[in-house]
Amino acid sequence: MSSSTALPVVIVGGLHADARRAAVARLLADVPGSVVLHHDLATATAGTVVRTVRDATGVLSTGEAPLVNDCACCALREDLVPELERLADAGGTPLAVVELWDSVEPRAMAEVVTAGGFTVTGVITAVDPALVLPYLGNGDDLAEGGLAAAATDQRTVADTFARQLEYAPVLAVADSPEADDEDRELLSQLHPTARRVPIGHGDPAGAPSALARAAFAGFDVEAAAAAQHPACALLPAEADAHGVATFVWRRHRPFHPERLYQALEDLTCAAARSRGRFWLADKADVLLHWDAAGGALCVESAGPWLASLPDAAWELVPPVRRAAAALDWHPEHGDRCQHLVFTSPGLDRDGLERLLESCLLTDAEYAAGRAAWRRLPPAFDTLLEV
């Protein structure tokens, strides 16, 4: 066994900086000898990224990594693996905690660490339940709050927070006096499969805390990536509690491109978070990804529907994708479908359903067939940069 594979690595991230720091402090306290690596991207505008390595007693070392291609995240990638290798070679570290800077997303770093030969034993996003809705509703660019990871970073607070939240299998939840049942329910419905662990205090009698146990629970980078792909993402199910609802809408009829385009603003603003996959009549072979938060919508092609591929190409498709397609399979349309999920406090399910239904092809349009569908106005071409 190499020294690299012998060093467990847990990634802790999240825009809720106070909650993230509390989670890291909890891990340092509960796993004696553990070491935290943190790259501060706030100095990126000055041309460098500041690295800090510390343990429970304080700072062990600091250093600077120059920007790579004017990209702070690229510098982080270049610097992180050599630092982990140095720790592994020195020996004696039971756990390396990679504390991500505010807007850095865990998926990229988990893949970098794994590609570097290390075992990621956990990915944790720290959250303050009282801040979930404010962050999910914040459509500001990261750059406006000094949170951009590069000069070209065009992400928003809302979409970055959503990805941080939904990628991690473990959520370290701060004990927030301001949080109420609605806040906690929203967190639960946004990521129902996550294990929610209180940051809190260590368990009695010297036992490791739930957070420490979660740090060693194991993590499958490939499975996590598949779970984010719009073709096979495990989207939330219907729910309604404490004033928060999740509405799941599934249909096997394509959207009329022009009517859907005209309804985009209303659909995007109808919920704090919406996501899924959809099908336009004029683009019958293209699986489209719907990803909305903070009043902003991202629509992009996620490749072909499996039904549009020749049989020989199916062998090249990951098994998880084939299994997901089989669950949605329609005798006429194959895996082509509408599967959109909307989660929000105060959700108007009925109004949302009526609006979505009005965007589908009418019976007469549907009966006209695919040749006629292809001649419909290509309303999404600009949005998709076709």
C-alpha positions, -999 to 999 in steps of 0.1 A, spaced: 0 0 0 14 34 -10 15 62 15 -10 81 -6 -37 55 -4 -30 51 33 -39 87 41 -77 92 43 -90 125 30 -123 142 39 -135 172 20 -154 198 39 -170 227 20 -198 252 19 -206 289 14 -218 290 51 -183 298 63 -191 298 101 -207 264 99 -178 251 78 -152 263 103 -172 248 131 -174 214 113 -136 215 107 -129 224 143 -151 195 154 -132 171 133 -98 184 146 -111 179 182 -125 144 175 -97 129 154 -65 134 173 -36 141 150 -57 152 121 -45 180 99 -64 206 79 -53 220 46 -70 252 34 -64 274 4 -76 309 7 -87 322 -26 -95 357 -14 -60 368 -23 -64 356 -59 -68 392 -72 -32 398 -60 -20 369 -81 -16 342 -54 -35 317 -33 -25 313 3 -22 278 17 -25 271 55 -18 237 71 -29 234 107 -38 209 134 -57 213 167 -28 231 183 -25 258 156 -8 266 123 19 242 112 29 259 79 18 285 54 28 291 18 17 307 -14 8 291 -47 9 313 -79 -22 315 -100 -24 291 -129 -38 306 -161 -53 334 -139 -74 308 -122 -73 304 -84 -91 270 -85 -65 258 -109 -38 269 -85 -56 250 -57 -56 219 -79 -19 221 -87 -9 227 -50 -33 204 -31 -21 170 -42 17 177 -36 7 189 -1 -13 157 6 17 137 -7 40 155 17 16 148 46 13 111 35 51 107 32 57 122 67 33 96 81 14 97 114 -16 117 101 -49 97 107 -70 121 86 -64 149 62 -92 175 62 -94 195 30 -113 227 40 -125 243 8 -127 280 4 -162 295 3 -172 291 -34 -151 261 -43 -173 232 -52 -166 198 -37 -171 177 -68 -140 192 -86 -118 187 -56 -130 152 -48 -121 142 -84 -87 160 -82 -78 142 -49 -89 108 -62 -70 113 -95 -39 121 -73 -40 86 -59 -57 94 -26 -88 79 -10 -116 103 -4 -133 88 27 -160 115 29 -174 147 14 -193 170 38 -210 203 31 -216 224 62 -249 243 64 -267 267 86 -304 258 82 -314 295 87 -293 305 57 -305 279 32 -334 299 17 -315 333 17 -286 317 -2 -308 297 -25 -326 329 -34 -295 349 -40 -290 355 -77 -260 378 -73 -228 369 -91 -201 355 -68 -179 383 -79 -202 409 -64 -195 394 -29 -158 388 -34 -164 351 -38 -154 345 -74 -127 319 -78 -114 334 -111 -118 366 -131 -139 347 -155 -161 331 -128 -197 338 -138 -214 316 -112 -241 329 -88 -244 324 -51 -276 304 -56 -264 279 -82 -230 274 -64 -247 268 -31 -272 244 -47 -244 223 -62 -224 223 -29 -255 211 -11 -267 184 -35 -233 168 -42 -223 159 -6 -238 127 9 -233 142 44 -245 176 56 -229 190 87 -258 210 102 -251 239 125 -272 244 156 -288 277 145 -312 294 170 -326 314 141 -337 282 122 -373 271 123 -392 240 111 -396 255 77 -359 260 73 -351 224 84 -378 210 61 -365 229 31 -330 214 38 -345 180 41 -365 182 8 -337 197 -12 -314 167 -4 -336 140 10 -310 112 7 -283 132 26 -272 121 60 -277 152 82 -252 153 111 -253 179 139 -219 197 143 -226 199 180 -202 184 205 -183 151 207 -201 120 220 -198 110 256 -171 88 270 -145 97 244 -165 81 215 -160 98 181 -187 122 171 -212 114 144 -193 139 122 -160 121 128 -177 88 119 -191 104 87 -156 116 77 -145 79 74 -177 65 61 -165 62 25 -172 80 -8 -176 68 -44 -165 96 -68 -179 79 -99 -213 72 -83 -215 108 -70 -208 121 -105 -235 99 -119 -260 111 -93 -255 147 -106 -259 138 -143 -294 150 -155 -300 117 -173 -298 96 -141 -299 121 -112 -319 108 -82 -342 138 -79 -364 145 -48 -398 129 -45 -431 145 -38 -433 161 -3 -453 186 16 -446 196 53 -441 227 74 -450 250 46 -425 235 22 -434 214 -8 -417 195 -36 -437 190 -68 -427 163 -92 -439 167 -128 -435 138 -153 -449 136 -188 -443 116 -220 -452 144 -244 -427 170 -258 -428 207 -250 -438 233 -277 -405 252 -278 -420 287 -282 -447 283 -255 -421 269 -230 -397 297 -238 -423 323 -231 -431 307 -198 -395 304 -186 -394 334 -163 -426 324 -145 -414 288 -142 -380 298 -129 -394 321 -103 -421 297 -92 -398 278 -68 -366 284 -48 -351 254 -66 -360 234 -97 -341 209 -117 -345 179 -140 -345 169 -176 -368 178 -204 -377 173 -241 -384 198 -268 -405 188 -298 -381 204 -323 -350 187 -307 -363 152 -302 -329 136 -299 -314 161 -273 -317 155 -236 -319 190 -220 -309 198 -185 -330 222 -163 -312 238 -134 -327 268 -117 -320 287 -84 -320 323 -73 -344 333 -100 -319 323 -127 -322 293 -151 -295 274 -168 -305 252 -197 -280 231 -215 -277 200 -237 -268 168 -217 -262 147 -248 -286 124 -266 -315 105 -253 -306 68 -254 -336 61 -276 -319 82 -303 -287 61 -303 -281 30 -324 -282 -3 -305 -244 -7 -308 -238 25 -290 -256 13 -259 -226 -7 -248 -207 25 -244 -232 40 -220 -227 35 -183 -249 9 -167 -264 35 -143 -276 55 -173 -291 25 -190 -309 16 -157 -323 51 -154 -335 51 -190 -353 17 -184 -373 32 -155 -386 60 -178 -390 39 -209 -420 46 -231 -431 22 -259 -431 50 -285 -407 76 -272 -381 55 -253 -365 74 -225 -376 108 -238 -396 124 -210 -403 155 -189 -391 151 -154 -389 184 -135 -389 188 -97 -397 221 -79 -390 227 -42 -400 258 -23 -418 272 7 -453 284 -4 -452 265 -36 -483 269 -59 -485 233 -71 -518 238 -91 -507 270 -108 -473 254 -116 -489 223 -131 -513 243 -152 -485 264 -166 -463 233 -174 -493 216 -191 -499 246 -212 -464 244 -226 -468 208 -239 -479 201 -275 -517 201 -279 -534 169 -291 -535 183 -327 -498 193 -326 -489 160 -311 -508 141 -338 -490 160 -366 -459 138 -359 -422 143 -357 -417 158 -391 -440 186 -382 -424 190 -348 -390 196 -363 -405 226 -382 -416 244 -350 -399 277 -342 -364 270 -327 -370 293 -297 -342 277 -276 -314 280 -302 -300 313 -287 -302 300 -252 -284 268 -261 -260 286 -284 -267 262 -312 
